[in-house]
Amino acid sequence: MKTAVNIDMTPKRGLITDTFKVVKKARRGGKRDKSPSPPIAEPEPPQLSEREKDLEELKKFDLDWKFGPCTGISRLQRWERAALHGLNPPQEIKDILLKESTDPEYTQSLWRDYPL
C-alpha cells in the first residue's frame, strides 16, 4: 500500500532575519543635557594704518560717480571740479589730498595705469 507523502518541492522562503541574528544597538546614555557651547569669538579685523585708511577713503571717492568721471585727471582736480559744479565732495578727501600732495598713490585715481 502506498502512503501519500506530500512532498513540497519548492524551497521554503524565509525572512532575512531567519538567517541573520537581530542585533539591537544599545543607547548611549539616553538623553543628555547639552550645555550651550560658548559663542565663537570672531577674530578682530587687523587695524589699518593711517595710510591704509586714507587710501580706502580715496578709493571710495574714486568709485562714487556722483562726482563725475575720474580718468585723465588727478583726484584733487576731480574734487575741485565737483565743488565747482556744486556736487559737495567730502572736505575730508581734499584734506587727505593736500596732506599727501606728492605721493602718486594719493594724487592719482584707481585707473591711473589705464590709458584713455
N, CA, C and O atoms as CSV, one atom per row, in Angstrom:
chain,resi,resn,atom,element,x,y,z
A,1,MET,N,N,0.821,-1.142,0.000
A,1,MET,CA,C,0.000,0.000,0.000
A,1,MET,C,C,0.880,1.223,0.000
A,1,MET,O,O,1.934,1.306,0.631
A,2,LYS,N,N,0.392,2.111,-0.714
A,2,LYS,CA,C,1.174,3.340,-0.864
A,2,LYS,C,C,0.655,4.378,0.104
A,2,LYS,O,O,-0.554,4.565,0.241
A,3,THR,N,N,1.566,5.050,0.772
A,3,THR,CA,C,1.165,6.144,1.627
A,3,THR,C,C,1.396,7.440,0.885
A,3,THR,O,O,2.392,7.619,0.183
A,4,ALA,N,N,0.481,8.302,1.056
A,4,ALA,CA,C,0.590,9.590,0.377
A,4,ALA,C,C,1.515,10.487,1.173
A,4,ALA,O,O,1.272,10.814,2.334
A,5,VAL,N,N,2.546,10.856,0.523
A,5,VAL,CA,C,3.506,11.762,1.148
A,5,VAL,C,C,3.429,13.070,0.382
A,5,VAL,O,O,3.608,13.107,-0.836
A,6,ASN,N,N,3.163,14.127,1.103
A,6,ASN,CA,C,3.075,15.443,0.462
A,6,ASN,C,C,4.463,16.044,0.461
A,6,ASN,O,O,4.921,16.580,1.470
A,7,ILE,N,N,5.107,15.957,-0.635
A,7,ILE,CA,C,6.449,16.495,-0.761
A,7,ILE,C,C,6.351,17.800,-1.539
A,7,ILE,O,O,5.955,17.834,-2.704
A,8,ASP,N,N,6.721,18.855,-0.857
A,8,ASP,CA,C,6.700,20.181,-1.498
A,8,ASP,C,C,8.091,20.409,-2.063
A,8,ASP,O,O,9.060,20.452,-1.305
A,9,MET,N,N,8.208,20.551,-3.335
A,9,MET,CA,C,9.493,20.660,-3.989
A,9,MET,C,C,9.997,22.100,-4.051
A,9,MET,O,O,11.149,22.316,-4.426
A,10,THR,N,N,9.202,23.066,-3.707
A,10,THR,CA,C,9.658,24.454,-3.742
A,10,THR,C,C,10.416,24.756,-2.462
A,10,THR,O,O,10.025,24.327,-1.377
A,11,PRO,N,N,11.512,25.505,-2.604
A,11,PRO,CA,C,12.274,25.831,-1.394
A,11,PRO,C,C,11.476,26.774,-0.503
A,11,PRO,O,O,10.698,27.602,-0.977
A,12,LYS,N,N,11.688,26.628,0.779
A,12,LYS,CA,C,10.983,27.462,1.748
A,12,LYS,C,C,11.526,28.882,1.681
A,12,LYS,O,O,12.737,29.094,1.728
A,13,ARG,N,N,10.636,29.841,1.571
A,13,ARG,CA,C,11.051,31.245,1.555
A,13,ARG,C,C,10.985,31.754,2.976
A,13,ARG,O,O,9.923,31.786,3.596
A,14,GLY,N,N,12.144,32.154,3.483
A,14,GLY,CA,C,12.173,32.655,4.835
A,14,GLY,C,C,12.494,34.148,4.844
A,14,GLY,O,O,12.729,34.753,3.798
A,15,LEU,N,N,12.499,34.703,5.988
A,15,LEU,CA,C,12.843,36.098,6.159
A,15,LEU,C,C,14.348,36.237,6.330
A,15,LEU,O,O,15.023,35.286,6.724
A,16,ILE,N,N,14.867,37.405,6.039
A,16,ILE,CA,C,16.300,37.610,6.203
A,16,ILE,C,C,16.702,37.496,7.665
A,16,ILE,O,O,17.836,37.145,7.990
A,17,THR,N,N,15.753,37.798,8.534
A,17,THR,CA,C,16.045,37.691,9.967
A,17,THR,C,C,16.144,36.241,10.413
A,17,THR,O,O,16.665,35.952,11.490
A,18,ASP,N,N,15.653,35.344,9.597
A,18,ASP,CA,C,15.808,33.920,9.923
A,18,ASP,C,C,17.264,33.505,9.739
A,18,ASP,O,O,17.743,32.599,10.422
A,19,THR,N,N,17.961,34.154,8.830
A,19,THR,CA,C,19.336,33.792,8.527
A,19,THR,C,C,20.330,34.539,9.402
A,19,THR,O,O,21.319,33.968,9.862
A,20,PHE,N,N,20.055,35.839,9.630
A,20,PHE,CA,C,20.986,36.663,10.385
A,20,PHE,C,C,20.399,37.022,11.736
A,20,PHE,O,O,19.204,37.289,11.871
A,21,LYS,N,N,21.253,37.021,12.710
A,21,LYS,CA,C,20.846,37.334,14.066
A,21,LYS,C,C,20.507,38.822,14.172
A,21,LYS,O,O,21.240,39.664,13.653
A,22,VAL,N,N,19.400,39.148,14.841
A,22,VAL,CA,C,18.991,40.527,15.031
A,22,VAL,C,C,19.809,41.102,16.174
A,22,VAL,O,O,19.840,40.555,17.277
A,23,VAL,N,N,20.489,42.252,15.882
A,23,VAL,CA,C,21.308,42.906,16.897
A,23,VAL,C,C,20.734,44.293,17.113
A,23,VAL,O,O,20.657,45.089,16.177
A,24,LYS,N,N,20.338,44.583,18.319
A,24,LYS,CA,C,19.823,45.909,18.630
A,24,LYS,C,C,20.939,46.733,19.220
A,24,LYS,O,O,21.694,46.274,20.077
A,25,LYS,N,N,21.029,47.954,18.747
A,25,LYS,CA,C,22.066,48.847,19.255
A,25,LYS,C,C,21.641,49.398,20.597
A,25,LYS,O,O,20.492,49.793,20.793
A,26,ALA,N,N,22.582,49.416,21.511
A,26,ALA,CA,C,22.301,49.963,22.831
A,26,ALA,C,C,22.353,51.484,22.756
A,26,ALA,O,O,23.172,52.048,22.030
A,27,ARG,N,N,21.496,52.129,23.492
A,27,ARG,CA,C,21.504,53.598,23.534
A,27,ARG,C,C,22.680,54.083,24.348
A,27,ARG,O,O,23.100,53.444,25.313
A,28,ARG,N,N,23.189,55.191,23.954
A,28,ARG,CA,C,24.325,55.769,24.671
A,28,ARG,C,C,23.836,56.713,25.746
A,28,ARG,O,O,23.726,57.915,25.500
A,29,GLY,N,N,23.556,56.237,26.863
A,29,GLY,CA,C,23.232,57.091,27.990
A,29,GLY,C,C,21.924,57.851,27.856
A,29,GLY,O,O,21.652,58.735,28.667
A,30,GLY,N,N,21.133,57.547,26.892
A,30,GLY,CA,C,19.848,58.234,26.745
A,30,GLY,C,C,20.029,59.695,26.372
A,30,GLY,O,O,20.996,60.066,25.706
A,31,LYS,N,N,19.099,60.506,26.806
A,31,LYS,CA,C,19.166,61.937,26.504
A,31,LYS,C,C,20.184,62.591,27.417
A,31,LYS,O,O,20.230,62.342,28.621
A,32,ARG,N,N,20.984,63.422,26.814
A,32,ARG,CA,C,21.969,64.166,27.602
A,32,ARG,C,C,21.591,65.623,27.611
A,32,ARG,O,O,21.094,66.160,26.621
A,33,ASP,N,N,21.827,66.247,28.723
A,33,ASP,CA,C,21.605,67.685,28.799
A,33,ASP,C,C,22.822,68.371,28.206
A,33,ASP,O,O,23.915,68.331,28.771
A,34,LYS,N,N,22.618,68.995,27.071
A,34,LYS,CA,C,23.734,69.700,26.439
A,34,LYS,C,C,23.769,71.127,26.935
A,34,LYS,O,O,22.775,71.851,26.894
A,35,SER,N,N,24.928,71.505,27.399
A,35,SER,CA,C,25.069,72.908,27.771
A,35,SER,C,C,25.424,73.669,26.506
A,35,SER,O,O,26.186,73.170,25.677
A,36,PRO,N,N,24.890,74.856,26.348
A,36,PRO,CA,C,25.189,75.598,25.113
A,36,PRO,C,C,26.677,75.897,25.024
A,36,PRO,O,O,27.317,76.290,25.999
A,37,SER,N,N,27.201,75.698,23.831
A,37,SER,CA,C,28.620,75.964,23.654
A,37,SER,C,C,28.843,77.473,23.659
A,37,SER,O,O,27.987,78.239,23.215
A,38,PRO,N,N,29.978,77.882,24.156
A,38,PRO,CA,C,30.240,79.324,24.188
A,38,PRO,C,C,30.333,79.871,22.768
A,38,PRO,O,O,30.802,79.178,21.865
A,39,PRO,N,N,29.893,81.096,22.570
A,39,PRO,CA,C,29.960,81.661,21.216
A,39,PRO,C,C,31.403,81.762,20.753
A,39,PRO,O,O,32.311,82.074,21.524
A,40,ILE,N,N,31.579,81.493,19.489
A,40,ILE,CA,C,32.915,81.564,18.914
A,40,ILE,C,C,33.252,83.031,18.680
A,40,ILE,O,O,32.523,83.759,18.006
A,41,ALA,N,N,34.348,83.430,19.242
A,41,ALA,CA,C,34.766,84.828,19.101
A,41,ALA,C,C,35.321,85.040,17.697
A,41,ALA,O,O,36.241,84.348,17.261
A,42,GLU,N,N,34.742,86.004,17.010
A,42,GLU,CA,C,35.238,86.313,15.673
A,42,GLU,C,C,36.551,87.068,15.812
A,42,GLU,O,O,36.690,87.952,16.657
A,43,PRO,N,N,37.509,86.706,14.969
A,43,PRO,CA,C,38.780,87.427,15.060
A,43,PRO,C,C,38.584,88.882,14.667
A,43,PRO,O,O,37.862,89.196,13.720
A,44,GLU,N,N,39.226,89.744,15.397
A,44,GLU,CA,C,39.106,91.161,15.098
A,44,GLU,C,C,39.848,91.465,13.802
A,44,GLU,O,O,40.936,90.940,13.564
A,45,PRO,N,N,39.257,92.316,12.968
A,45,PRO,CA,C,39.971,92.663,11.738
A,45,PRO,C,C,41.255,93.400,12.090
A,45,PRO,O,O,41.309,94.133,13.077
A,46,PRO,N,N,42.271,93.205,11.287
A,46,PRO,CA,C,43.529,93.885,11.588
A,46,PRO,C,C,43.345,95.400,11.540
A,46,PRO,O,O,42.607,95.926,10.708
A,47,GLN,N,N,44.020,96.074,12.433
A,47,GLN,CA,C,43.920,97.528,12.488
A,47,GLN,C,C,44.630,98.124,11.275
A,47,GLN,O,O,45.771,97.779,10.970
A,48,LEU,N,N,43.934,99.017,10.596
A,48,LEU,CA,C,44.501,99.657,9.417
A,48,LEU,C,C,45.368,100.835,9.846
A,48,LEU,O,O,45.064,101.553,10.798
A,49,SER,N,N,46.443,101.000,9.115
A,49,SER,CA,C,47.295,102.151,9.383
A,49,SER,C,C,46.607,103.410,8.853
A,49,SER,O,O,45.616,103.327,8.128
A,50,GLU,N,N,47.133,104.553,9.216
A,50,GLU,CA,C,46.572,105.832,8.751
A,50,GLU,C,C,46.590,105.892,7.219
A,50,GLU,O,O,45.628,106.343,6.597
A,51,ARG,N,N,47.681,105.439,6.630
A,51,ARG,CA,C,47.811,105.435,5.168
A,51,ARG,C,C,46.737,104.548,4.530
A,51,ARG,O,O,46.102,104.940,3.551
A,52,GLU,N,N,46.539,103.353,5.091
A,52,GLU,CA,C,45.543,102.437,4.535
A,52,GLU,C,C,44.130,103.015,4.657
A,52,GLU,O,O,43.312,102.855,3.750
A,53,LYS,N,N,43.849,103.677,5.763
A,53,LYS,CA,C,42.537,104.313,5.937
A,53,LYS,C,C,42.337,105.418,4.902
A,53,LYS,O,O,41.274,105.533,4.291
A,54,ASP,N,N,43.384,106.232,4.717
A,54,ASP,CA,C,43.295,107.323,3.734
A,54,ASP,C,C,43.069,106.772,2.332
A,54,ASP,O,O,42.213,107.261,1.595
A,55,LEU,N,N,43.842,105.750,1.967
A,55,LEU,CA,C,43.702,105.183,0.622
A,55,LEU,C,C,42.340,104.532,0.421
A,55,LEU,O,O,41.802,104.539,-0.687
A,56,GLU,N,N,41.784,103.974,1.485
A,56,GLU,CA,C,40.441,103.390,1.399
A,56,GLU,C,C,39.400,104.484,1.152
A,56,GLU,O,O,38.486,104.294,0.350
A,57,GLU,N,N,39.529,105.613,1.824
A,57,GLU,CA,C,38.606,106.738,1.609
A,57,GLU,C,C,38.744,107.286,0.186
A,57,GLU,O,O,37.750,107.627,-0.454
A,58,LEU,N,N,39.974,107.365,-0.297
A,58,LEU,CA,C,40.190,107.848,-1.659
A,58,LEU,C,C,39.616,106.879,-2.686
A,58,LEU,O,O,39.095,107.294,-3.720
A,59,LYS,N,N,39.715,105.601,-2.396
A,59,LYS,CA,C,39.143,104.592,-3.293
A,59,LYS,C,C,37.625,104.764,-3.364
A,59,LYS,O,O,37.039,104.696,-4.445
A,60,LYS,N,N,36.993,104.988,-2.212
A,60,LYS,CA,C,35.541,105.226,-2.194
A,60,LYS,C,C,35.192,106.466,-3.017
A,60,LYS,O,O,34.193,106.485,-3.736
A,61,PHE,N,N,36.026,107.497,-2.902
A,61,PHE,CA,C,35.808,108.717,-3.684
A,61,PHE,C,C,35.903,108.409,-5.182
A,61,PHE,O,O,35.089,108.893,-5.968
A,62,ASP,N,N,36.890,107.610,-5.574
A,62,ASP,CA,C,37.042,107.237,-6.984
A,62,ASP,C,C,35.829,106.461,-7.496
A,62,ASP,O,O,35.411,106.636,-8.640
A,63,LEU,N,N,35.278,105.620,-6.657
A,63,LEU,CA,C,34.170,104.762,-7.085
A,63,LEU,C,C,32.810,105.446,-7.030
A,63,LEU,O,O,31.818,104.884,-7.494
A,64,ASP,N,N,32.750,106.643,-6.475
A,64,ASP,CA,C,31.490,107.375,-6.372
A,64,ASP,C,C,31.316,108.252,-7.612
A,64,ASP,O,O,31.961,109.292,-7.744
A,65,TRP,N,N,30.446,107.823,-8.506
A,65,TRP,CA,C,30.291,108.512,-9.791
A,65,TRP,C,C,29.522,109.824,-9.691
A,65,TRP,O,O,29.446,110.559,-10.676
A,66,LYS,N,N,28.959,110.134,-8.547
A,66,LYS,CA,C,28.210,111.395,-8.473
A,66,LYS,C,C,29.136,112.610,-8.545
A,66,LYS,O,O,28.671,113.734,-8.728
A,67,PHE,N,N,30.449,112.386,-8.401
A,67,PHE,CA,C,31.409,113.491,-8.517
A,67,PHE,C,C,32.036,113.560,-9.911
A,67,PHE,O,O,33.003,114.292,-10.122
A,68,GLY,N,N,31.492,112.807,-10.849
A,68,GLY,CA,C,31.957,112.858,-12.228
A,68,GLY,C,C,33.062,111.853,-12.508
A,68,GLY,O,O,33.557,111.185,-11.600
A,69,PRO,N,N,33.445,111.755,-13.784
A,69,PRO,CA,C,34.491,110.798,-14.160
A,69,PRO,C,C,35.844,111.183,-13.562
A,69,PRO,O,O,36.107,112.352,-13.281
A,70,CYS,N,N,36.688,110.180,-13.375
A,70,CYS,CA,C,37.979,110.468,-12.748
A,70,CYS,C,C,39.159,110.021,-13.592
A,70,CYS,O,O,40.297,110.080,-13.125
A,71,THR,N,N,38.928,109.580,-14.803
A,71,THR,CA,C,40.050,109.186,-15.651
A,71,THR,C,C,40.639,110.415,-16.326
A,71,THR,O,O,39.918,111.307,-16.772
A,72,GLY,N,N,41.942,110.441,-16.390
A,72,GLY,CA,C,42.633,111.524,-17.079
A,72,GLY,C,C,42.905,112.756,-16.232
A,72,GLY,O,O,43.564,113.681,-16.709
A,73,ILE,N,N,42.426,112.805,-14.999
A,73,ILE,CA,C,42.680,113.950,-14.128
A,73,ILE,C,C,43.087,113.441,-12.741
A,73,ILE,O,O,42.845,112.287,-12.386
A,74,SER,N,N,43.701,114.320,-11.983
A,74,SER,CA,C,44.097,113.933,-10.632
A,74,SER,C,C,42.869,113.952,-9.719
A,74,SER,O,O,41.824,114.502,-10.067
A,75,ARG,N,N,43.018,113.353,-8.573
A,75,ARG,CA,C,41.914,113.348,-7.606
A,75,ARG,C,C,41.583,114.758,-7.139
A,75,ARG,O,O,40.413,115.095,-6.954
A,76,LEU,N,N,42.607,115.583,-6.946
A,76,LEU,CA,C,42.359,116.957,-6.497
A,76,LEU,C,C,41.614,117.744,-7.577
A,76,LEU,O,O,40.704,118.513,-7.268
A,77,GLN,N,N,41.999,117.554,-8.843
A,77,GLN,CA,C,41.284,118.226,-9.935
A,77,GLN,C,C,39.825,117.773,-9.975
A,77,GLN,O,O,38.926,118.584,-10.199
A,78,ARG,N,N,39.595,116.497,-9.760
A,78,ARG,CA,C,38.222,115.984,-9.752
A,78,ARG,C,C,37.446,116.569,-8.579
A,78,ARG,O,O,36.286,116.953,-8.728
A,79,TRP,N,N,38.088,116.637,-7.406
A,79,TRP,CA,C,37.429,117.201,-6.240
A,79,TRP,C,C,37.047,118.664,-6.506
A,79,TRP,O,O,35.929,119.084,-6.208
A,80,GLU,N,N,37.994,119.440,-7.076
A,80,GLU,CA,C,37.734,120.853,-7.353
A,80,GLU,C,C,36.636,121.032,-8.401
A,80,GLU,O,O,35.803,121.932,-8.284
A,81,ARG,N,N,36.635,120.173,-9.426
A,81,ARG,CA,C,35.589,120.241,-10.450
A,81,ARG,C,C,34.226,119.941,-9.838
A,81,ARG,O,O,33.239,120.608,-10.146
A,82,ALA,N,N,34.179,118.925,-8.961
A,82,ALA,CA,C,32.913,118.582,-8.309
A,82,ALA,C,C,32.433,119.733,-7.423
A,82,ALA,O,O,31.240,120.034,-7.386
A,83,ALA,N,N,33.359,120.372,-6.716
A,83,ALA,CA,C,32.997,121.510,-5.858
A,83,ALA,C,C,32.502,122.672,-6.715
A,83,ALA,O,O,31.538,123.343,-6.347
A,84,LEU,N,N,33.148,122.915,-7.847
A,84,LEU,CA,C,32.763,123.993,-8.757
A,84,LEU,C,C,31.336,123.799,-9.280
A,84,LEU,O,O,30.601,124.766,-9.483
A,85,HIS,N,N,30.965,122.556,-9.492
A,85,HIS,CA,C,29.626,122.243,-10.012
A,85,HIS,C,C,28.597,122.029,-8.900
A,85,HIS,O,O,27.474,121.604,-9.171
A,86,GLY,N,N,28.970,122.320,-7.656
A,86,GLY,CA,C,28.028,122.227,-6.547
A,86,GLY,C,C,27.667,120.810,-6.142
A,86,GLY,O,O,26.570,120.574,-5.637
A,87,LEU,N,N,28.574,119.858,-6.356
A,87,LEU,CA,C,28.292,118.461,-6.031
A,87,LEU,C,C,28.680,118.085,-4.599
A,87,LEU,O,O,28.495,116.942,-4.180
A,88,ASN,N,N,29.211,119.037,-3.864
A,88,ASN,CA,C,29.572,118.857,-2.451
A,88,ASN,C,C,30.443,117.632,-2.174
A,88,ASN,O,O,30.027,116.738,-1.438
A,89,PRO,N,N,31.636,117.578,-2.747
A,89,PRO,CA,C,32.539,116.463,-2.418
A,89,PRO,C,C,32.997,116.577,-0.969
A,89,PRO,O,O,33.043,117.684,-0.432
A,90,PRO,N,N,33.334,115.472,-0.327
A,90,PRO,CA,C,33.721,115.498,1.084
A,90,PRO,C,C,34.995,116.313,1.320
A,90,PRO,O,O,35.993,116.138,0.621
A,91,GLN,N,N,34.947,117.194,2.301
A,91,GLN,CA,C,36.115,118.003,2.650
A,91,GLN,C,C,37.254,117.117,3.135
A,91,GLN,O,O,38.425,117.442,2.935
A,92,GLU,N,N,36.920,116.015,3.762
A,92,GLU,CA,C,37.928,115.072,4.256
A,92,GLU,C,C,38.843,114.602,3.123
A,92,GLU,O,O,40.044,114.428,3.326
A,93,ILE,N,N,38.278,114.396,1.937
A,93,ILE,CA,C,39.063,113.946,0.785
A,93,ILE,C,C,40.074,115.021,0.400
A,93,ILE,O,O,41.241,114.715,0.155
A,94,LYS,N,N,39.638,116.268,0.345
A,94,LYS,CA,C,40.559,117.348,-0.005
A,94,LYS,C,C,41.675,117.448,1.033
A,94,LYS,O,O,42.833,117.664,0.676
A,95,ASP,N,N,41.342,117.296,2.297
A,95,ASP,CA,C,42.356,117.357,3.348
A,95,ASP,C,C,43.395,116.251,3.171
A,95,ASP,O,O,44.592,116.491,3.331
A,96,ILE,N,N,42.945,115.059,2.845
A,96,ILE,CA,C,43.872,113.946,2.612
A,96,ILE,C,C,44.767,114.251,1.415
A,96,ILE,O,O,45.975,114.018,1.460
A,97,LEU,N,N,44.169,114.773,0.347
A,97,LEU,CA,C,44.931,115.064,-0.873
A,97,LEU,C,C,45.968,116.163,-0.645
A,97,LEU,O,O,47.078,116.087,-1.173
A,98,LEU,N,N,45.620,117.164,0.121
A,98,LEU,CA,C,46.568,118.251,0.384
A,98,LEU,C,C,47.689,117.796,1.330
A,98,LEU,O,O,48.815,118.287,1.250
A,99,LYS,N,N,47.373,116.872,2.207
A,99,LYS,CA,C,48.368,116.361,3.159
A,99,LYS,C,C,49.444,115.544,2.436
A,99,LYS,O,O,50.620,115.614,2.794
A,100,GLU,N,N,49.053,114.786,1.440
A,100,GLU,CA,C,49.979,113.909,0.708
A,100,GLU,C,C,49.998,114.314,-0.769
A,100,GLU,O,O,49.638,113.515,-1.633
A,101,SER,N,N,50.405,115.514,-1.052
A,101,SER,CA,C,50.292,116.050,-2.413
A,101,SER,C,C,51.353,115.548,-3.389
A,101,SER,O,O,51.265,115.845,-4.581
A,102,THR,N,N,52.356,114.795,-2.920
A,102,THR,CA,C,53.409,114.337,-3.839
A,102,THR,C,C,53.357,112.843,-4.115
A,102,THR,O,O,54.001,112.380,-5.057
A,103,ASP,N,N,52.623,112.083,-3.338
A,103,ASP,CA,C,52.556,110.629,-3.498
A,103,ASP,C,C,51.532,110.273,-4.579
A,103,ASP,O,O,50.350,110.580,-4.424
A,104,PRO,N,N,51.967,109.626,-5.678
A,104,PRO,CA,C,51.029,109.293,-6.765
A,104,PRO,C,C,49.891,108.365,-6.320
A,104,PRO,O,O,48.812,108.395,-6.913
A,105,GLU,N,N,50.112,107.546,-5.292
A,105,GLU,CA,C,49.032,106.690,-4.800
A,105,GLU,C,C,47.898,107.532,-4.233
A,105,GLU,O,O,46.743,107.107,-4.236
A,106,TYR,N,N,48.226,108.729,-3.746
A,106,TYR,CA,C,47.213,109.635,-3.203
A,106,TYR,C,C,46.647,110.534,-4.300
A,106,TYR,O,O,45.438,110.754,-4.364
A,107,THR,N,N,47.506,111.044,-5.149
A,107,THR,CA,C,47.067,112.064,-6.099
A,107,THR,C,C,46.317,111.506,-7.303
A,107,THR,O,O,45.439,112.175,-7.847
A,108,GLN,N,N,46.652,110.288,-7.725
A,108,GLN,CA,C,46.045,109.715,-8.929
A,108,GLN,C,C,44.945,108.728,-8.558
A,108,GLN,O,O,44.990,108.098,-7.501
A,109,SER,N,N,43.960,108.600,-9.439
A,109,SER,CA,C,42.817,107.720,-9.177
A,109,SER,C,C,43.195,106.248,-9.349
A,109,SER,O,O,44.318,105.918,-9.731
A,110,LEU,N,N,42.255,105.397,-9.064
A,110,LEU,CA,C,42.467,103.954,-9.213
A,110,LEU,C,C,42.829,103.566,-10.638
A,110,LEU,O,O,43.525,102.575,-10.857
A,111,TRP,N,N,42.363,104.334,-11.597
A,111,TRP,CA,C,42.557,103.991,-13.007
A,111,TRP,C,C,43.731,104.738,-13.626
A,111,TRP,O,O,43.758,104.949,-14.839
A,112,ARG,N,N,44.686,105.136,-12.820
A,112,ARG,CA,C,45.834,105.902,-13.311
A,112,ARG,C,C,46.682,105.115,-14.304
A,112,ARG,O,O,47.329,105.702,-15.171
A,113,ASP,N,N,46.682,103.778,-14.181
A,113,ASP,CA,C,47.522,102.937,-15.027
A,113,ASP,C,C,46.854,102.545,-16.349
A,113,ASP,O,O,47.472,101.882,-17.183
A,114,TYR,N,N,45.598,102.953,-16.540
A,114,TYR,CA,C,44.880,102.593,-17.745
A,114,TYR,C,C,44.752,103.810,-18.656
A,114,TYR,O,O,44.196,104.835,-18.260
A,115,PRO,N,N,45.267,103.692,-19.876
A,115,PRO,CA,C,45.179,104.834,-20.791
A,115,PRO,C,C,43.733,105.081,-21.230
A,115,PRO,O,O,42.895,104.180,-21.210
A,116,LEU,N,N,43.468,106.326,-21.625
A,116,LEU,CA,C,42.124,106.685,-22.090
A,116,LEU,C,C,41.793,106.051,-23.406
A,116,LEU,O,O,40.699,106.254,-23.932
